[in-house]
Amino acid sequence: MRPYIPLGTYLLLMALAFVFPQYSKLIASIAFFMALGQAVNIFVGLTGYVDFGYVAFLAMGAYGLGVTVYYMTWLGILALPLGLLLGVSLAASLASLVGAIALRLRGAYFAIATIGVNEGVKHLIVGANIWGGGAGLILSSSMFQAFGRDTALFLANVGSTVLILATGLIAVVAMYLIQASKAGFALAAIRQDEDAAKVMGINPTKYKLMAFMTSASLSGLLGAAYFSLGNMQVFPENVFFVEYILDGLAVMFLGGAGTVTGPIIGGLIYFGVRYLVGIYLPGLQALVTALIVFLVVVLMPKGVVGTLREFIPSLRSLLP
């Protein structure tokens, strides 16, 4: 498997963000859907388990960077890497806590168990009035103070876009390495028949938790890049917006679950449709995109990439 196309796509978009900074926000919007689909795909695509808790991981990443910049402006530019590290650590820690319990469940029971994670963490932050509580965190002045005005504006535009794309790039490499390793074969066996995998000596919980934490960590990095750095604000109602769960799943299924290239194709299609519908049929984006996803899943259950690989075998090496 040679992931040249997915890696090349992310690198090309990075170059475009630097060359045409005026379009960086548009590129960031496209990249967000692609990277979100990649992160979701590492767990859902490889295990077949549907997880509705990804918004909490996005939020943990956003709050990790947000609280570091907001409360530690004296760190200067060091607040950025330390905040990103904190955001990823919070997302991974939450995933380990939730996964250690919920991953012992299967199918619909696991999906139901993860539904309450988002609302539970959100109400904890708002109810306990931590990290700004319901008022959230406004980061613009803190970023100006910590990074300088020009640097802060550059980071909010080009920097956040590049970091979002870097998240997708890391996810591609992680997906490639997992699939090529012992863990990839174990996860494939678990997806096909978990009981049979146990008989073969595979520890399902171990490998599912590994994929779960990897996926959550990438989601945390994406949340930090998109919300805290890109929007310069963290509001509970925004970072815990449940529609992001559906967006990630839709992108993955559109492109092809379990494939490396799928989320990129799915992200481009998903964003393109929402953008055009927003222009010509404003207010109906969710309805139209849901209908398209439904039709694709019914007519092409393996997604666009999976279907192309099935009917055109020569594309299997080009579209991993």
C-alpha positions as CSV (number, residue, x, y, z in Angstrom):
1,M,0.0,0.0,0.0
2,R,1.5,3.3,-1.1
3,P,-0.3,6.4,0.4
4,Y,1.2,8.8,-2.1
5,I,-2.2,10.4,-3.1
6,P,-3.4,11.1,0.5
7,L,0.0,12.4,1.6
8,G,0.4,14.5,-1.5
9,T,-3.1,16.0,-1.1
10,Y,-2.3,17.3,2.4
11,L,1.1,18.6,1.3
12,L,-0.4,20.4,-1.7
13,L,-3.1,22.0,0.5
14,M,-0.4,23.1,2.9
15,A,1.5,24.8,0.1
16,L,-1.6,26.5,-1.1
17,A,-2.3,27.9,2.4
18,F,1.1,29.5,2.4
19,V,1.0,30.8,-1.2
20,F,-2.6,32.0,-1.0
21,P,-3.1,33.0,2.7
22,Q,-6.3,34.9,1.7
23,Y,-7.9,31.5,1.1
24,S,-6.6,29.8,4.2
25,K,-10.0,29.8,6.0
26,L,-11.6,28.1,3.0
27,I,-8.8,25.5,2.9
28,A,-9.2,25.1,6.7
29,S,-12.9,24.3,6.3
30,I,-12.1,21.6,3.7
31,A,-9.2,20.2,5.7
32,F,-11.3,20.1,8.9
33,F,-13.8,17.6,7.4
34,M,-11.0,15.6,5.9
35,A,-9.0,15.4,9.1
36,L,-12.1,14.7,11.2
37,G,-12.9,11.8,8.9
38,Q,-9.4,10.5,9.1
39,A,-9.4,10.6,12.9
40,V,-12.8,8.8,13.1
41,N,-11.7,6.3,10.5
42,I,-8.8,5.0,12.7
43,F,-11.2,3.6,15.2
44,V,-14.6,3.2,13.6
45,G,-13.2,2.2,10.2
46,L,-10.8,-0.4,11.6
47,T,-13.0,-1.9,14.3
48,G,-16.5,-1.5,13.0
49,Y,-17.6,0.0,16.3
50,V,-19.6,3.3,16.0
51,D,-18.5,5.9,18.5
52,F,-20.6,9.0,19.3
53,G,-18.1,10.5,21.7
54,Y,-15.7,12.2,19.4
55,V,-17.0,15.7,20.2
56,A,-15.7,15.4,23.7
57,F,-12.2,14.7,22.3
58,L,-12.4,17.7,20.0
59,A,-13.4,19.8,23.0
60,M,-10.6,18.5,25.2
61,G,-8.1,19.5,22.6
62,A,-9.6,23.0,22.3
63,Y,-9.7,23.5,26.0
64,G,-6.1,22.2,26.4
65,L,-4.7,24.9,24.2
66,G,-7.3,27.5,25.3
67,V,-6.6,27.4,29.0
68,T,-2.9,27.4,28.4
69,V,-3.0,30.5,26.3
70,Y,-5.6,32.2,28.4
71,Y,-4.1,31.6,31.8
72,M,-0.4,31.5,30.9
73,T,0.3,34.3,28.5
74,W,3.7,34.8,30.3
75,L,4.9,31.7,28.5
76,G,4.9,33.5,25.2
77,I,5.2,31.4,22.1
78,L,5.9,28.3,24.3
79,A,2.2,28.4,25.2
80,L,1.4,27.0,21.7
81,P,3.3,23.7,21.9
82,L,2.6,23.2,25.6
83,G,-1.1,23.9,25.0
84,L,-1.2,21.4,22.1
85,L,0.5,18.8,24.2
86,L,-2.0,19.4,27.0
87,G,-5.0,19.2,24.6
88,V,-3.8,15.9,23.2
89,S,-3.1,14.6,26.7
90,L,-6.6,15.5,27.9
91,A,-8.2,13.8,24.9
92,A,-6.1,10.7,25.3
93,S,-6.7,10.5,29.1
94,L,-10.5,10.8,28.6
95,A,-10.3,8.1,25.9
96,S,-8.4,5.8,28.2
97,L,-10.9,6.3,30.9
98,V,-14.0,5.9,28.7
99,G,-12.4,3.1,26.6
100,A,-11.3,1.0,29.6
101,I,-15.0,0.7,30.5
102,A,-17.0,1.1,27.3
103,L,-14.8,-1.0,25.1
104,R,-15.9,-4.1,27.0
105,L,-19.3,-3.6,25.4
106,R,-20.2,-4.4,21.8
107,G,-22.3,-3.0,19.0
108,A,-25.2,-0.8,20.0
109,Y,-24.3,-1.0,23.7
110,F,-21.0,0.6,23.0
111,A,-22.6,3.3,20.9
112,I,-25.1,4.1,23.6
113,A,-22.4,4.2,26.3
114,T,-20.5,6.8,24.3
115,I,-23.5,9.1,23.7
116,G,-23.5,10.5,27.2
117,V,-19.7,11.3,27.2
118,N,-20.2,14.6,25.3
119,E,-23.0,15.9,27.4
120,G,-21.5,14.7,30.6
121,V,-18.2,16.5,30.1
122,K,-20.0,19.6,28.8
123,H,-22.2,19.9,31.9
124,L,-19.3,19.2,34.2
125,I,-17.4,22.2,32.7
126,V,-20.5,24.5,32.7
127,G,-21.9,23.3,36.0
128,A,-18.7,23.4,37.9
129,N,-17.7,26.7,36.2
130,I,-14.3,25.5,35.3
131,W,-12.3,26.8,32.3
132,G,-14.6,29.7,31.9
133,G,-17.7,27.7,32.5
134,G,-20.7,28.6,30.3
135,A,-19.1,31.9,29.3
136,G,-16.2,30.1,27.5
137,L,-12.8,31.5,26.7
138,I,-12.1,34.5,24.5
139,L,-8.5,34.1,23.4
140,S,-7.8,37.0,21.0
141,S,-6.3,39.4,23.5
142,S,-4.4,36.6,25.3
143,M,-3.0,35.5,21.9
144,F,-2.0,39.0,21.0
145,Q,-0.2,39.4,24.4
146,A,1.5,36.0,24.2
147,F,2.5,35.8,20.6
148,G,2.3,39.5,19.4
149,R,-0.5,40.8,17.2
150,D,1.0,39.9,13.8
151,T,2.1,36.5,14.8
152,A,-1.2,35.7,16.5
153,L,-3.1,36.7,13.3
154,F,-0.8,34.6,11.2
155,L,-1.3,31.6,13.5
156,A,-5.1,32.1,13.5
157,N,-5.2,32.0,9.7
158,V,-2.3,30.2,8.0
159,G,-1.0,28.5,11.1
160,S,-4.3,26.9,12.2
161,T,-4.9,25.7,8.6
162,V,-1.4,24.1,8.4
163,L,-1.9,22.4,11.8
164,I,-5.3,21.0,10.7
165,L,-3.7,19.6,7.6
166,A,-0.8,18.3,9.7
167,T,-3.3,16.4,11.8
168,G,-4.7,14.8,8.7
169,L,-1.2,14.0,7.5
170,I,-0.3,12.4,10.9
171,A,-3.6,10.4,10.7
172,V,-2.7,9.0,7.3
173,V,0.7,7.9,8.5
174,A,-0.9,6.4,11.7
175,M,-3.5,4.5,9.6
176,Y,-0.8,3.2,7.2
177,L,1.4,2.0,10.1
178,I,-1.4,0.4,12.0
179,Q,-2.7,-1.5,8.9
180,A,0.8,-2.7,8.1
181,S,1.5,-3.9,11.6
182,K,0.4,-6.8,13.8
183,A,-2.2,-4.4,15.3
184,G,-3.8,-4.0,11.9
185,F,-4.3,-7.7,11.4
186,A,-5.7,-8.0,14.9
187,L,-8.2,-5.2,14.4
188,A,-9.2,-6.8,11.0
189,A,-9.9,-10.0,12.8
190,I,-11.8,-8.3,15.5
191,R,-14.0,-6.5,13.0
192,Q,-14.8,-9.7,11.2
193,D,-15.5,-11.9,14.3
194,E,-14.5,-10.8,17.7
195,D,-15.2,-14.1,19.4
196,A,-13.1,-15.9,16.8
197,A,-10.3,-13.4,17.3
198,K,-10.3,-14.2,21.0
199,V,-10.0,-17.9,20.3
200,M,-6.9,-17.1,18.1
201,G,-5.3,-15.5,21.2
202,I,-6.0,-11.8,20.3
203,N,-6.9,-9.5,23.2
204,P,-9.7,-7.3,21.6
205,T,-9.8,-4.8,24.4
206,K,-6.1,-4.0,24.1
207,Y,-6.1,-3.4,20.4
208,K,-9.5,-1.5,20.4
209,L,-8.2,0.7,23.2
210,M,-5.0,1.5,21.2
211,A,-7.0,2.5,18.1
212,F,-9.5,4.4,20.3
213,M,-6.7,6.5,22.1
214,T,-4.9,7.2,18.8
215,S,-8.1,8.4,17.2
216,A,-9.0,10.5,20.3
217,S,-5.5,12.1,20.4
218,L,-5.8,13.2,16.8
219,S,-9.3,14.5,17.4
220,G,-7.8,16.5,20.3
221,L,-5.1,18.0,18.1
222,L,-7.7,18.9,15.5
223,G,-9.9,20.6,18.1
224,A,-7.0,22.7,19.3
225,A,-6.1,23.7,15.8
226,Y,-9.6,24.5,14.6
227,F,-11.3,26.1,17.6
228,S,-8.7,27.6,19.9
229,L,-6.0,28.6,17.3
230,G,-8.2,29.2,14.3
231,N,-11.3,30.8,15.9
232,M,-9.4,32.2,18.9
233,Q,-12.3,31.3,21.2
234,V,-13.7,28.2,23.0
235,F,-17.4,28.1,23.8
236,P,-19.0,25.0,25.2
237,E,-22.0,25.2,22.8
238,N,-19.5,25.3,19.9
239,V,-16.9,22.7,20.8
240,F,-19.5,20.2,22.1
241,F,-21.8,20.7,19.0
242,V,-23.1,17.1,18.4
243,E,-23.3,17.6,14.6
244,Y,-19.5,17.2,14.4
245,I,-20.0,13.5,15.3
246,L,-22.3,13.0,12.3
247,D,-19.9,15.0,10.0
248,G,-17.0,12.7,10.9
249,L,-19.0,9.5,10.3
250,A,-20.6,10.9,7.1
251,V,-17.2,11.8,5.6
252,M,-15.8,8.4,6.5
253,F,-18.7,6.4,5.1
254,L,-18.8,8.6,2.0
255,G,-15.2,8.0,1.1
256,G,-14.9,4.4,2.4
257,A,-14.5,3.1,5.9
258,G,-11.2,1.5,6.6
259,T,-9.4,3.1,3.7
260,V,-6.6,5.7,3.9
261,T,-7.8,7.8,0.9
262,G,-11.5,7.5,1.7
263,P,-11.8,10.4,4.2
264,I,-10.0,12.7,1.8
265,I,-12.5,12.0,-1.0
266,G,-15.4,12.0,1.4
267,G,-14.3,15.3,2.9
268,L,-14.1,17.0,-0.5
269,I,-17.5,15.7,-1.5
270,Y,-19.1,16.5,1.8
271,F,-17.7,20.0,2.0
272,G,-18.5,20.7,-1.7
273,V,-22.1,19.6,-1.3
274,R,-22.7,21.6,1.9
275,Y,-21.0,24.7,0.3
276,L,-23.2,24.6,-2.9
277,V,-26.4,23.8,-0.9
278,G,-25.6,26.7,1.4
279,I,-25.4,29.0,-1.6
280,Y,-28.5,27.8,-3.5
281,L,-30.6,26.3,-0.8
282,P,-29.6,28.0,2.5
283,G,-30.7,26.3,5.6
284,L,-31.1,22.9,4.0
285,Q,-27.4,21.8,4.2
286,A,-28.0,19.2,6.9
287,L,-31.1,17.7,5.1
288,V,-29.5,17.5,1.7
289,T,-26.1,16.1,2.9
290,A,-27.9,13.6,5.0
291,L,-29.9,12.4,2.0
292,I,-26.7,12.1,-0.1
293,V,-24.9,10.2,2.6
294,F,-27.9,7.9,2.9
295,L,-28.0,7.2,-0.9
296,V,-24.2,6.6,-1.1
297,V,-24.3,4.2,1.9
298,V,-27.2,2.3,0.3
299,L,-25.9,2.3,-3.3
300,M,-22.2,2.1,-2.5
301,P,-21.9,0.5,1.0
302,K,-18.1,0.4,0.6
303,G,-17.9,4.2,-0.1
304,V,-16.6,5.9,-3.2
305,V,-13.0,4.6,-2.8
306,G,-14.1,1.1,-1.9
307,T,-16.4,0.9,-4.9
308,L,-13.8,2.2,-7.3
309,R,-11.2,-0.2,-6.0
310,E,-13.7,-3.1,-6.4
311,F,-14.6,-2.3,-10.0
312,I,-11.2,-1.0,-11.2
313,P,-8.5,-3.2,-9.6
314,S,-5.7,-1.1,-11.0
315,L,-6.7,1.7,-8.6
316,R,-6.1,-0.4,-5.5
317,S,-2.5,0.6,-5.2
318,L,-3.3,4.3,-6.0
319,L,-6.2,4.6,-3.6
320,P,-5.2,2.7,-0.4
